[in-house]
Amino acid sequence: MIADDLASADALASLYDAGALQVPPWMALTVALASVRPAGLGATIDWLVAHRAELERAYADGGAAPLAVAAVPAGMQYQPELGYLDRARNDHALRERYLFADLVGQKSFSQAAIYAITGKELGPRHCELLDAFATANLLLDRRAWPMAVTRRVAARGGGVGAAALAGVAMMGSEVVAGAAAADCARFLERCQAATAAGRTVASVVAEALARREKIRGFGRPVVGPDERVPIIEELLRRHGRADLPFVTLLRAADDAFAAAKGLRSTAAAWAAAILLDFGLTPAQVQAVSNHWVMASVFAQATYADERGVIEPDAPARSAAPARPPARAHGGGGEMSKCATNQRLMSTVSEK
């Protein structure tokens, strides 16, 4: 029996729900593992092996039961709730608004999404800036780690869903996408507190470097200087937000990191500063940043799913004169070898 702890109970409940929806079993395990989060690869394998029977039972029970709405523990049933179907109104509550009555046709998708994620109602002009920022970050280079993983899965027939799951998993890294922006947001908050106490941003940077802290959002290994930064700065200038508090702190930190280590800020740092100036928390910075990146993940998944794996060019034909065909019973003639080779190549291609 799995240990009686809340994480394991959540894992089994999620596996039950995955079984109810007939989620592919391997995907269902990722849903369960997200709750228990073993410390390493070996610990993950050990946990799965040790609890195989309970995991299989939860998945099978979910698949066998009549379909019903999902349930979460009482401690996760918040008041007020984030959203729910209000059948009396035939509308969906979303925070303090109703989806059909208050948002559809009145707010852009970006405004509604930011409101759903953060609870903040931004005006059209503000969301115009964020839309432009997101567009500047619609990067699909297959050499980026989440993009490469997404393409591998989709190109070999894994499907858009599996490929997107793989790409999103790569965003669990601290060095890419929303996690990097959130880390930088926390650092900028430290800088804000330090300057309020009379210190300089440069002293905070020096202290962090002396402690050998890894501050995300400064320095871009492998690829080099971030080509998006000048575009982002121009967007801020055009929208009148180039001198707000966290953007100003970021510029000071950028100069300090450059002077000390030759590191310059990346788009993740600018996402942090821009969103902090809108009043977001670091967790919200991470969520909104990943919301933007998801478009790239699904674009990559769809593109690779449509194209698959490029077949290698057929070998050039030999100029040598054709040999006579092998006899019908000749096990080993050239025709037999060619047919065998073609079958082997076909098998490899199919795999």
N, C-alpha and C positions, 0 to 999 in steps of 0.2 A: 504494500500500500504506500502511495506517495505520502511523504511527511505532511502532517496536518498544519500547513502554513498557508497564508493567504495567497502567496504567489503561485503555489502549486494548484490551489483551488481555482484561481483565475485561469491558469493554463488549461486545466481540464474543462472548464466552462467554455473557453474559447474554442477548444478542440471539438466539443459537442456542437457548438454553433457552426463550425466549419463542416462537420459531418452533415448537419441539417441542410446546408446549402450545397453539398456535394463539391466542396472545394477539393482540388486534387490533394491527395494525402501529403505529398512532400511540402506543398504550400501550407497545409494545415499545421504541420509541425513548426513552420516559421512563426505562425500566429501564436502557438503555445510557448515557443521559446522566448518570444518577446516579453512574456511575463516573468519567466524564471531567470533568464539571462545568466547562464553559467559563465564562470570566469575565463575559461579557455576552450580551445577546440577539443582537447582530451576530455575535459570536464563535461562538455556538451554531449559528446558521444557516450560517455559513461552514464550521464543522466538519462539519455534516451534508452539505452540498453537496460538500465536498472528498472525503468518504469514502462517498459514496452507494453505490458499487459494492460495497465491502467489507461495508457494513451490510446491503444487500439479499441478498448472498450468504450471510452468516451466518444471517440469518433464514430464507432458503429452505432452506439445508442442514439446519437444525434441524427444519423441517417435513417434510423428505423422509426423514430418518433414522428407523430403528426407535426407538420410545419406550424410554428408559432412564432410570435415576436420574441426577440431576444430580451434577456433580463440581466441587469447588473446588480451588484450588492447594494443594500440600503445606503451604505456609506458613500456610494457614488451617485446617488439620486439627488441631484442638487436642487436647491430652491434659492432663487428662481432657476429653472432649467434653461439650458442653452437653446433648445428648440424642441418642438413636438407638434404632432398633428392635432389640431383643434377641430374635431369632427363637427361640433356644433356650428362652427363658422366655415367649415370646409376650407380652412386656410392653415398655414404652418406658422407657428410662433417662432420668432428668431430674436433671442434676447428680449428687448422691449418693443419690438416691432412685429408686424405680420408680413409674411413674404409677399402675398398677392396684393393685399390692401395698401401696404406702405412702400414696398421696394420695387416690384415689377413695373417697368415703364416709368419709374421715377428716379431710380438710381442706376448707375452703370454697374456692370458686373464687378469691376474693381472696387467700387464703393461698397457694394454689398459684401464682397469677399473680405475686405478689410474690416468691415463692421462685424461680420461673423467671427473672424479670428480674434479681433482685439476689443470689440465693443465701441470703437471710436468711429464717429460719423465724420468722414472727411468730405470736403466740398469738391466739386468737379475740377477746379483748378489744381488742388492738391493731388487728386488722383491722376490728373494729366501728367504731373511730374513723375509720380510713381510708375505710371504706365510707360513713360519714356525711359525711366531707369530700368524697368523690367525688360523692355525691348533691347536696350543696350547690352543686356545680359542673356539674351537668347542665343547662347553659344552651343554649337552642335559639333564641334571638332571631335572626331572619333578617337583622338588621342587622349582626350580627357577621361579620367578613370571611370566615372559613372557612365559616360557615353560608350566606352569600350565594352564594359560589362553588359550593358543593355544590348548592344549590337550583337555580341556573341550569342546571347540567348535567343534573340529574335531571328537572327539570320539562319540558325539551325532548326527553325521550326518550333521554338518554344512558345510562340504566341505573344501578343502584345502584353497581356497581363503578367505573364511570368517574367518577361523582359523588363517591364516597369518595376516589378518587385525587386529584381536584381539591382536595377539602377538606384532605386530608393534606398536599398540596403547600403549601398556605397556612401550615401549621404549620412550614414551613421558615423563616419570618420570625423574627427575633430578638425581636419585641415581643409575641408571643402564645404561649399554651399552654406546653408543656414547655421551649422554648428560653428564655423569659423566666424561668421558675422556676430553670433551671440557672444562668443568669447571676447571679441573685440568690443562689443557693447559693454560687457562687464568691466573691461579695462578702461574704457572711456568714462564710465561712472566713477571708477577709482580716481581718475584724473580730475573729474569734476569735484569730488570730495576733497582732494588734496589742494586744489587751487582755492577752494572755499576756506581752507585752513591756512592759506598764505604761502603754500608751496608752488613751485613751478611744474609744468608738465614735463620739462626736461629732467627734473629731479626724479619724478616718478618713473620715467623711462630708464634712467640710469640705475635706479634701485632694482627694477625688474630685470635688467640685464645682469646686474651684479649677482642676483639670485639665480641666474640662468633660467628664468621663466620663459616659456614659449608663448608669446603673445600673437594670436592669430590676426591676420589682416595686414601684416607688414612683411614684405619679402615674398617673392613668387619663384620658388625653386623650379628648375627644369625649363619653364617657359620664358621667364624673364620679365621685364617691366610690364605693368598692366596697361595695355592700350586703351582700356575703357575709362581710365581716370580723367583724362582731359575732356572727354565727352560728358562725363558726369559733372565735372566742375562747370562746364558751360551751361548744362541744364539748370544747375543750382543758380547760377548768375541770372539766367533768363527768367527764372521763376522767383527771384528775389529772396532766395534762401541760402545765399552763399556765406552769410556772416552770422548764422544762428549759433547758439552756444556749443552744441556738440560738434558741428562742422568746424568751428573755430578751434576747439580742443583737438580735433583730429589733425588739423593742419600743424599745430604745435607738436603733436606726437610724431607726425610724419617727418618734420624737420629734425627732431631729436633722434629718431631711429636712423635717419639718413646720415646724420653727423657721426653717430656712434658706430654704426654697423654697415652703413651703405644700403640699408633696406628702405624701400619705398612702399607706400600704402597700396592696397589692392581694392578691387570693387567691394569685397566683403567688408572692409573697414568703412567704406563710404556708405554702404547699405546700413551698417550699424549707426553711424552718425546721423544720417538722414532720418531713419526711423525713430531714433531716440529723440530727435528734435520734434517729431510728431507725438511724443509722449508714450511710445511703446516701451515695454519691458524687454530685457534680453530674450526671454522665452518667446515673446511675440515677434521679436526681430528674427529669431530662428524660423518660426512658423511661416511668416510672410516671405522670407527669403526662399525657403524651400517650396512654397506655393509658386513662386516665379520659376524656379528651376524645373518643376514638374512638367512644364510645357516642353522643355528640351528633352526630357526623358521620354515622354510619350511620342514626340516627333521622331526621335531616334529609333524607338521601338517599332513604330509604324513603317518607317523608311526601310529598315533592315528586314522586317517581316515581308514586305512586298518584294524584296530583291533576293533574299536568300543568300546562298554562297555562290560566288562566281565560279563556273566550271573552268578548269584549266584548258588552254588551247590544245586542240588535237595535234599530235606529233606530225611533223612535215612528212609528206610521202617520199619514199625512196625513189631515186631515178633508176634503180636497178630493174632489169626486165622482170616481168611477173613470172613467178614459178608456176609450173603446172599444178592444178588442184590435187589435193590428196585424195587417195582412193576412199571410197565410202567406208570401208572397214578399217582404214589405216588409223589406228589410235596413236597419234603423234605427228601427223602431217602438219604442214604450215597452217592449213585452214583450221585444223583443230586447235593449234596453239593460239591463232588469232582470236578464235571464238572464245577460248578460255580467257585470254587477256581482256577481251571486251567485257566478258561477264564479271571479271574481277574489277575492272575499272568502273563498271556500272554499279557494282556493290559498294565500292568505296565512295562513289558519288552520292549514292542514296544515303549513306551514313553521314 
